[in-house]
Amino acid sequence: MGRKKKFNDRPFPYRTEIELEISTLTNLGVGLGRVPLPGVQPSALSIQPTQPLGGWVVMVPFTLPGERVRARVYRNHRNFSEADLLEVLAPSPHRVAPRCPLFGRCGGCQYQHLAYPEQLAWKRRQVEELLRHMAGIEFPVAPTTPSPREFGYRSKITPHFQVRATRNAEGGTPDHQQPRLQPSASTGGADAPPPIGFLRQGSRFELVDVPQCPIATPEINARLTEVRAEVRRRLAAGSYARGATLLLRHAQEGVVTDWDAVIHEVVPRSPCHLLGDKPDGATSETTGAPPEKCNLLGYTFAGAPPSALDVQSGATRAAAAPLRLHFLARDFFQNNPFILPTFTGHVRAQAAATGARYLVDA
């Protein structure tokens, strides 16, 4: 087994505690601040040309611009350091209480502590900055379109679990060839079952146990309870020689766990919003027609009302047929299907405006 890599103690020794002000967010949602270092020239310290020079860059997750925080350094790179958040000394006015009790430990989410309208504003700004500094393009990016669902939208999750076997004094495997669970910060002891969930923030190996995920659909969370129970049963029976990655994908067929299953998605042609946003039976001001009904993953939504052309002649009804897609459960696909009607409608409208008849997604 190779030797553990020695900690780089420049410019900060391991676990040095520092105070700093967060100035911006990276495109991964991590807070970025700067601290002065004696004898180091500011010109050598910038890793983001969008930021003014004047200090060593420190990345602190779960922080927000304008906040003053106390953090503990755990890794130094060539031109920046990474630190864990210890305390928010002066919070941002946009900081909110995260809905998930695991937020801050689980590495699956980055923005739950930031008010949703501010999340949208920062994503717009980050696209503008990437265009400017990576492509040299100055372009006024349109405001970010919000999702119909802030939580309960994710249609695919892939939890993990690990199994580590001990070896006996002679170097062999334990009796009966069954793995013996090792204690860890996530399990609570050698006899406790291993965590089933996602990587811990800042770790490449340690997992956080995730019984429920607030950003996943309720149907996925219901199935997750069943899947976790089955995995625990098989672990207790010694059925696993090693860890694995699980799949839960919510589509028209329900929640599937087979990586090779062919699943289907039906995308309405009109934008959808959750029923309840407008009174039932609301009509269009221009046509007097009731709104279309959208159905996504078994949820009923109110869609945009038919256009005047639809009402008068029905000439565009065929063109408004929904998109019907099929793909493997393991394939890459938009994980928030509730934005698909608006998203695909925008792309279609922009392409049609140029006179194009066909659109190729490459």
HUTAGI-V401478 format. One record per residue. RES is the residue in three letters. SS is DSSP state (a for helix, b for strand, c for the rest). OMEGA is omega in whole degrees, -180 to 180 (NA if undefined). Layout:
<<RES | SS | OMEGA> <RES | SS | OMEGA>>
This chain:
<<MET | c | -178> <GLY | c | 180> <ARG | c | 180> <LYS | c | -178> <LYS | c | -179> <LYS | c | 180> <PHE | c | 175> <ASN | c | -173> <ASP | c | 177> <ARG | c | 5> <PRO | c | -177> <PHE | c | 170> <PRO | c | -178> <TYR | c | 177> <ARG | c | 173> <THR | c | 178> <GLU | b | -177> <ILE | b | 170> <GLU | b | 179> <LEU | b | 176> <GLU | b | 180> <ILE | b | -175> <SER | b | -176> <THR | b | 174> <LEU | b | 173> <THR | c | 180> <ASN | c | 173> <LEU | c | 178> <GLY | c | -179> <VAL | c | 177> <GLY | b | -180> <LEU | b | 176> <GLY | b | -178> <ARG | b | 177> <VAL | b | 179> <PRO | c | 176> <LEU | c | -180> <PRO | c | 174> <GLY | c | 179> <VAL | c | -178> <GLN | c | -180> <PRO | a | -176> <SER | a | -179> <ALA | a | -168> <LEU | c | -173> <SER | c | 172> <ILE | c | 177> <GLN | c | -178> <PRO | c | 178> <THR | c | -175> <GLN | c | 176> <PRO | c | 178> <LEU | c | 176> <GLY | c | 177> <GLY | c | 179> <TRP | b | -177> <VAL | b | 175> <VAL | b | 179> <MET | b | 180> <VAL | b | 180> <PRO | c | 176> <PHE | c | 174> <THR | c | -176> <LEU | c | 178> <PRO | c | 180> <GLY | c | -179> <GLU | c | 170> <ARG | b | -172> <VAL | b | 170> <ARG | b | -174> <ALA | b | 180> <ARG | b | -177> <VAL | b | 176> <TYR | b | 179> <ARG | b | 174> <ASN | b | 174> <HIS | c | -176> <ARG | c | -177> <ASN | c | 172> <PHE | b | 179> <SER | b | 174> <GLU | b | -177> <ALA | b | 174> <ASP | b | 176> <LEU | b | 176> <LEU | b | -176> <GLU | b | 172> <VAL | b | -177> <LEU | b | 178> <ALA | b | -174> <PRO | c | 174> <SER | c | 175> <PRO | c | -180> <HIS | c | 179> <ARG | b | 178> <VAL | c | 178> <ALA | c | 179> <PRO | c | -179> <ARG | c | -176> <CYS | c | 179> <PRO | c | 180> <LEU | c | -178> <PHE | b | -176> <GLY | c | 174> <ARG | c | 178> <CYS | b | -179> <GLY | c | -175> <GLY | c | -177> <CYS | c | -180> <GLN | c | -166> <TYR | c | -174> <GLN | c | 179> <HIS | c | -178> <LEU | b | -180> <ALA | c | -173> <TYR | a | 177> <PRO | a | 178> <GLU | a | 174> <GLN | a | -179> <LEU | a | -180> <ALA | a | -179> <TRP | a | 179> <LYS | a | 177> <ARG | a | -179> <ARG | a | -178> <GLN | a | 177> <VAL | a | 177> <GLU | a | -178> <GLU | a | 178> <LEU | a | 177> <LEU | a | -176> <ARG | a | -170> <HIS | a | 177> <MET | a | -178> <ALA | a | -179> <GLY | c | -177> <ILE | c | 172> <GLU | c | -176> <PHE | c | 180> <PRO | c | -179> <VAL | c | -180> <ALA | c | 177> <PRO | c | -179> <THR | c | 177> <THR | c | -178> <PRO | c | 174> <SER | c | 174> <PRO | c | 180> <ARG | c | 175> <GLU | c | 176> <PHE | c | 177> <GLY | c | -175> <TYR | c | -169> <ARG | b | -174> <SER | c | 178> <LYS | b | 171> <ILE | b | -179> <THR | c | 178> <PRO | c | -179> <HIS | b | 167> <PHE | b | -177> <GLN | c | 173> <VAL | c | 178> <ARG | c | 180> <ALA | c | 174> <THR | c | 176> <ARG | b | -180> <ASN | c | -174> <ALA | c | -179> <GLU | c | 177> <GLY | c | 180> <GLY | c | 178> <THR | b | 180> <PRO | c | 180> <ASP | a | 177> <HIS | a | 176> <GLN | a | -178> <GLN | c | -180> <PRO | c | 175> <ARG | c | -175> <LEU | c | 179> <GLN | c | 177> <PRO | c | 175> <SER | c | 180> <ALA | c | -175> <SER | c | -172> <THR | c | -180> <GLY | c | 177> <GLY | c | -175> <ALA | c | -177> <ASP | c | 180> <ALA | c | 178> <PRO | c | -180> <PRO | c | 178> <PRO | c | 173> <ILE | b | -175> <GLY | b | -172> <PHE | b | -178> <LEU | b | 175> <ARG | b | 178> <GLN | c | 178> <GLY | c | -179> <SER | c | 176> <ARG | c | -175> <PHE | c | -174> <GLU | c | -178> <LEU | b | 172> <VAL | b | 179> <ASP | b | -176> <VAL | c | 179> <PRO | c | -180> <GLN | c | 179> <CYS | c | -175> <PRO | c | 180> <ILE | c | 178> <ALA | b | -180> <THR | c | 178> <PRO | a | 179> <GLU | a | 177> <ILE | a | 180> <ASN | a | 177> <ALA | a | 180> <ARG | a | 179> <LEU | a | 178> <THR | a | 180> <GLU | a | -178> <VAL | a | 179> <ARG | a | 179> <ALA | a | 179> <GLU | a | 178> <VAL | a | 178> <ARG | a | 179> <ARG | a | -179> <ARG | a | 175> <LEU | a | 180> <ALA | a | 179> <ALA | c | 180> <GLY | c | -176> <SER | c | -177> <TYR | c | 173> <ALA | c | -180> <ARG | c | 180> <GLY | c | -178> <ALA | b | 173> <THR | b | -179> <LEU | c | 178> <LEU | c | 169> <LEU | b | -177> <ARG | b | -179> <HIS | b | 179> <ALA | b | -179> <GLN | c | -180> <GLU | c | -172> <GLY | b | 180> <VAL | b | 180> <VAL | b | -179> <THR | c | 180> <ASP | c | -177> <TRP | c | -175> <ASP | c | -179> <ALA | c | 173> <VAL | b | -178> <ILE | b | -174> <HIS | b | 175> <GLU | b | 177> <VAL | b | -176> <VAL | b | 177> <PRO | c | -178> <ARG | c | -178> <SER | c | 177> <PRO | c | -178> <CYS | b | 169> <HIS | b | -177> <LEU | b | 173> <LEU | c | -174> <GLY | c | 174> <ASP | c | 176> <LYS | c | 179> <PRO | c | 176> <ASP | c | 179> <GLY | c | 178> <ALA | c | -178> <THR | b | 178> <SER | c | 178> <GLU | c | -175> <THR | c | -175> <THR | c | -175> <GLY | c | -177> <ALA | c | 176> <PRO | b | 180> <PRO | b | 173> <GLU | b | 175> <LYS | b | 176> <CYS | b | 175> <ASN | b | 179> <LEU | b | 178> <LEU | c | 178> <GLY | c | 177> <TYR | b | 178> <THR | b | 180> <PHE | b | 171> <ALA | b | 178> <GLY | b | 178> <ALA | b | 178> <PRO | b | 176> <PRO | c | 179> <SER | c | 178> <ALA | a | 179> <LEU | a | 178> <ASP | a | -174> <VAL | a | -174> <GLN | a | -173> <SER | a | -176> <GLY | c | -174> <ALA | c | -176> <THR | c | -175> <ARG | c | -179> <ALA | a | -180> <ALA | a | -178> <ALA | a | 178> <ALA | c | -177> <PRO | c | 173> <LEU | b | 178> <ARG | b | -174> <LEU | b | 172> <HIS | b | -175> <PHE | b | 178> <LEU | b | -179> <ALA | c | -178> <ARG | c | -174> <ASP | c | 173> <PHE | c | 179> <PHE | c | 180> <GLN | c | -176> <ASN | c | 175> <ASN | b | -176> <PRO | a | -177> <PHE | a | 176> <ILE | a | -173> <LEU | a | 179> <PRO | a | 179> <THR | a | -177> <PHE | a | -179> <THR | a | 177> <GLY | a | 179> <HIS | a | -180> <VAL | a | -179> <ARG | a | -179> <ALA | a | 180> <GLN | a | -180> <ALA | a | -179> <ALA | a | -179> <ALA | c | 179> <THR | c | -177> <GLY | c | -178> <ALA | c | 178> <ARG | c | -178> <TYR | c | 179> <LEU | c | -179> <VAL | c | 175> <ASP | c | -177> <ALA | c | NA>>
